[in-house]
Amino acid sequence: MTIAWSIAAFIVAIGILVTVHEAGHFLVARWCGVRVLRFSVGFGTPLLRWHGRAPDRTEYVVAAIPLGGYVRMLDGREDDVAPEEQHRAFNQRPLGQRAAIVAAGPAANFLFAVVAYWAVAVIGTVELRPIIGEPPEQTPAAAAGLQAGDEILAVDGRETLTWQRLAMTLLDVGFTRDDVPVAVEGEDGARRDHVLDLAAEPALRETTDILGTVGLRPYAPRILSTLGDVVDGGPADRAGLRAGDQVVAVDGEPVEEWPQLVERIEPRPGEEVTITYRRGARTYETVVVLERHQRGDREVGLLGVRPHIPEELRERMRREVRHGPVEGLWQGVSRTWDTTALTVKVLYRMVRGEATLQNIGGPVTIGQFAGDTAALGVVPFLAFLGIISISLGIVNLIPVPMLDGGHLLYFLYEAITGRPPSERAQAIGQRIGILALIGLMSLALYNDFHRLFG
């Protein structure tokens, strides 16, 4: 069921984002007077097909392979164009219009991200405050003097209201600066300044877990092994565990606090374990088959439960983030810009060898995240769509033939020289583009399967 849910969420996510991307090409082509012959979401055998109104009679297709799409326009280089239709062919339009049509796909993805993040800001989220646990020894956080219970207020002068913002900010500055200033507020309310020496942690370039490598982990107050929530359909639910049950042993090993339960469960993905639990005055046993869950570059066991956390502790650990419609629009634009800039920087660092290529994920990783975020609700799924939409826009702007960025590169050449590249140059570029895409997809799939089986 977990796999089926992930596949369904993946198809929905890719379907939405591909439709948005191709709609950008389609709408601008129509505005420029270019005739659109086909609008396809997906490749391969058509599953659904219908035609639009005359005179264009555009064919709309939903195809079997949901890994992309395309807009086919009337083009004298590919079709026999009647004389009266010449002015509606793509290749006959002015250079500026052709460039606008090609750029409209990625632009639509960035605009969709703004809308998705605007919706997230207006609906509101409840997120963890960046209060840290005791940093492990020999990590930059420990060397800087950070202590359990400190709340990270700012990194390099940038406010960090939540763990997500902390992670993005640290990722942004972590590879470009060796000494990163951090402002914190201790449990006593005193504010202090520290400096993270990231030059002392070379593993940062080879990890996808930036916060963990630096030594920043969420604060873990003493929480008993009492179940607060049991995920519907998860391993614990199938085994009969219920909210309020207290786990007292795993395979006979005593458990009292939540971290102990995590330590017993996480190292055993896919295995069968015996859970001893107390319900009321009686003690029971049940056998649970743990799920497999990918976390960063390692696989962990998943029981499908959340701890019972007292309300006063919840209030201290979480922060509600919500904005009005106008301020939410600014938040959508700002978050889209920040995420785009960060993604470009990470890609650049990977090219230079300053960041691990494990950051590149393929359809399996996207499917896992799609399933996880969809299971958490509308807001996490919208935020996920925003991130993937930005990634899709950026990838399509890479100046590689076969992608939108490659076509824009050809148009730049035409603008400078006054003529398009020769057919031979375009044919060579197409072959290079195909090889580049095959290489990129192979790397992404390798990372996917390495995370699953490595």
N, C-alpha and C positions, 0 to 999 in steps of 0.2 A: 504494500500500500504506500510506503514511503517513496519507493522508486516511481510508482505510478503518479503520485502527487507531484513529485519533482518534475517528471516529464510533462505533466499537464501544465504546471506553472511555467516551465521553460517555453512551451509552445505558445502560451498566452503572452508571455513577455516578449518573445522574439516577434510574434505576430503583430503586437502593438508597435514595437519600435521599427520594424521593417515597413509597416504601413505608413508610419509617420515620415520615415526617410523618403520613401518613394512618392508620398503625397507632396513633399516639398518639390521634387523634380516635376511632378505632374502639374501642380498648380501654376508654377512659374512658367512652364512650357505653354500651358493654355493662355496665360496672360500675355505671353510674347507672340501668340498667334501660331505656334507650332502644333501640328496635328499629332495627337497621341494615338498610336495604333493599339497598344496593349498596356495594361497596368496589372502586373502580376505580383502577388504575395506568395513567395515560395517558388521552387523550381520543380521540374519534372512533370509528371502526369497531372493534368488539371482535375481537381476534385469538384470545383464549382466554376461555372462560366456563364457570363451574361454580357449583353451589349448595351452600351449607352445610347442616347438619343442621336438622331441625325443632326447635322450632316457627318459628324466624325465617326459615329458608331464605334467608339472606343470599346475594345474587348477587356472586360474585367475578369481576372482569373485568381482563384485560390488553388495553389498547387500542392503536391504531396510532400515535398521536402521543405520543411519550414526553416531553412537556414539562410534566407536572403530573399531577394525579389528584384524586380527590374521594371523600368518604364521604357517601352519601345516606341520611338518617335519616327515619323516619316523622315527619311534621310536618303539623299541622292546617292550616297556612297554604298548603300545597301539595297535600295529599292529602285524600281522603275517608276519615276515620278512623272505624272502627266504635266504638260506645260502649265495648265491652269492651277496646279497645286504646288508649283515650284516655290512660290513665296511662303508656303507653309512647311517646307522641309527644314529640318534642324540645321543642316550644313549651309543653308542659304541665309540664315539669320545673321545679323551683325555680331561681331566678336563679343561685345559686351553682353548681349542677350544670351549667347551660348554659354558664356562663363557664369552668368547668373543662374541659368537653368541647372548647370552642373553643381554649383555651390549651394543650391537651394536644399539639396538632400541633407548634407551635414548641418546646415543652418537650422533645418527643421528639427534635427535631433537636439541641438543646443536649446532651441526655443521650447521643446517639449520638456527638457530638464528643468528649465525655469518654471514652467507650469507645475511640474510634479513637486518641486521643492516649495513652491508657493503653497500648494495644497497641504504639504506636510507642515509648513509653518502655521497655517491658519487652523488646521485641525488640531494641531498641538501634539507633543510627545512628552512622555515622562522618561527621563534619562538619568543614568548614574552620574552623580557628582564625582569629579576626579579626586577622590580621597584614596590615598595609597596605603597598602600594607607594608610590612617591614621589608625593605629592599634586600635581596639576597647578597651575601658577601661577594666581594670582588666584582661588583657591577658599578657602572658610573653613578647610579643613584645612591648607592651606599657610600661610595667615595665622596660624593658631594655633601653628605651629611643629612640626607632626607630621612625622615622617620615615619614609622607607622602612625596613621591618623592625620598626617599632613594632607591638606587639600591644595592641589596645584591650581593657582589662580591665573598664572600667565606664563607663557614660554616665549622668550625673545621679545617680550613686550606685548604679545598678542594674548588677549583674554581667552581662557579655556574654561567654559562653563560646564562642559560635559566630557566624558571619556572619549567620545568620538572626535570632538574638537581638539582635545589633547593629542590624540593619535595623528590626526591630519597635520597639525602644526608641527609636531616633532618630526614627522616624516618629511615635511617641507624643508625644515632647516637642518635636519640631522646630517645630511651628506655634504652640505656646503659650509658648515661651521664646525670647528673643533670644540669651541667653548660656547655653550648655550646657556644663557641666564634663565633661571627659573624662580618665580615668586610663589611662595607658599604661605598658607595660614595653618598654624599648628592647632592641636586640640585645645590649647590654652587661649586661643584667639589671637596670639601674637603673630605678626607678619614677618617673614624672613626672606632673604635673597640667597640663592645658591647658584652654583655654576656646574653644569654637567660637562665633564671632559669626555667627549665622544671619540676623540682621537685614540683614547686608551682602549677602545672596544672595536677591534677590526672585524669582529663577526657581524657587525651591522650591515656590511655589504653583502653578506651571504645569507641573510635571514629574511623571512616575511613577517616575523614577529618582532617588530621594532620596539614596542613598549616592554615586552618581556626581556629582550636582550639588554635594554638600558637598565632594567631592574624595577620597572613601574608596574605594579599589579594592584588590582582593586583591594581596598581594605576589607579584611575578613574578620568581623567581630565574632565572638563566640556564639555560634548558632548550633542548636541541638539537631540531631538527625531526624527531626519530625517533618513529615511531608506536608507542605503547604498546598501545592497543586500537583495533580497527576495528569499528564498530557493524554487527552482522549486518543485511544488506539495505540498508545505507546507500549513499550515492554512492561512497565509497571502496571498499567491499566489492564492489559491482557492477563497479567498474573493475579489480579484481584486486589492489588494495593489501592488504598484510598487516602484522601487528604485527612490528616490527623493521625495516621499511623506513625509510630516511631520505630525506625530500623535499629535493631540492637546487635545484629551480627550479619556478616556476609561470609558464606562458606565457613561458619563457625568462628570467624575472627571478630572479636567484640568491636562494636561501633557505638560511639556516644555523641560525637559532634559531626557536623556536616562535612568538614574537610576530610575526616576519616572515611566517610562514605564515598566521597569523590576519589580518594586514593585507592579504595578497593575496586571501584567500578571502571575508572578511565583506562587502566592498563589492559583491559580484557574485552576489546571490541569483538562482538559476534559470539562470545562465549556464553555458556550456561552457568548461572550462579544460583546459590541457594540463599534466599533472603529470610532472615528471622526478624519478625516485627511484633510490636506490642500494640494491641488495639483495646483500649479500655484496660481492664484488669487481666486480660488473657494474652497469651503469647502464641504466635502462629509461625508456620514456615511455608514458603512458596518458592517455586523454581522459576527463574526469569532468564530468557534469552536476550542478551543485551544487543542493542542496535550498534551499527558502525557509523561513526560520524567523523568527517574530516575537519580538523582544526589546524589551520595553518598548514605546515608541512608534515603533520603526523595524524594518525588515526586513533580515535579514542572510543571507549565504550560509552554507551548512552542508556540510562535507565528510564528517562522520560519523566522526571519529577523535578519539582522546585522546592526549596526549603520554606518552612514556615518562619516568617520574619516578623517580629513584633512591630506594631504600627509606629511606635516612637522611633524605632531604628530605621524603618522605611523612610520616614520623613527626613531623617538626617542624611540618608544615603542618596536620595533621589531629588531631582529638580524638574519641575514642569516647565516646558518651553512652549509658549504659544504667542502668536502675533496677530494683530489685526490685518484686514485685507490689504491695506496700503503698505504697511510695514512688512507684511508677508511677501509682497512683490519684491521689495528691496532685498529681503532675505533670500528669495529665490534666485535673483540675479547674482547676488554676492556669492551664494553657495555654488552656483553653477560656474562662476568665474574661478573661485578658489579650487574647485575640484578639477576643472579643466587645466588650470596652471599646474596643479600638483601632478596630474597624470602626464602632462607633457614633460615635466621635469624628471619624473621617474623613467619615462621612456628614454630620455636623453642620457640619463645616468646608466641605464642598461646598455645603451650603445657604447658608452665610454668604459664599461666594465666596472662602474661604481655601484651597481645594484644588481642583485641576483636576477637571472632570467626566470626564476621560479615564480616571479610576480605575474607572468603571462599565463592566463587560464583559458581553456577552451570550452566547448559546449557542456562537458561533464561538470566542470566547476560552476559554470553559469547556472546549469540546471539545479545543482545542489543549493546554491544561494537562492535561486528563485523559489524552490520548494520551502526552504527554511523561512524566508521572509514572508511568503504568502501564508504560511502556517501561523505566523505571529500577528497578522492583521493587515489592514489596508495601508496604514501609514508606513510600516517597514517595507512593504512591497512597492509603494510609490517611491520611497527613497532608493530602493534597489533599481527600479526602472530609471531613475534619474542618473545614477552612476553608469549603468550600462548604456544609456542613450548618449551620454557624453563620450564614453569610450568608442561607441560606434561612429560618432561624428569625427573624433580625432583620427581613428584608424582610416576612415575614408578620405581624410585630407592628407595622408602620407603620400608624397609625390612619387608614387609607383604606378606605372601603366597598369590598366585594368581597374584602378580605383579612381574615385573622383579627383583626388589630388594629382594623379597622373594626367588626366585630361586638362586640369587647370595649368599644369606645367607646360603642356603643349600650347595652350592658349597664350601663356606668357611668352613663349618662344615666338608665336605668331605676332603678338603685339610688338615685340622688339624688332623682328626681321621683316615684318610685313607679309609673310607667307607662312603657311602651316608646315610642319615637318614633312619630309618626304614619306611616301608610302613604305619604303624600305626601312627608314628609321622607326616608323610607327610599328612595323611588323617585328623588328628587333626588340623594341620597347615592350611590346605585348608579350613576347617570350620571356623577357626578364621579369615582367610583372607576374606572369604565371608561376615562374620558379620561386619568386619572392613570396607569393601567397602560399604556395605549397610548403615552403620552408617554415613560414610563420605558423601555419595550421599544424604542421608536424610537431613543432616545438610545443604548441599549446596542448595538443593531444598527449604528447609525452609527459608534460607536467601533470595533466589530468590523471593519467594512469599511474604515474609515479606517486601521486597523492593517495590514490586508491590502493595500490598494491606494493609501493616501493618499500 
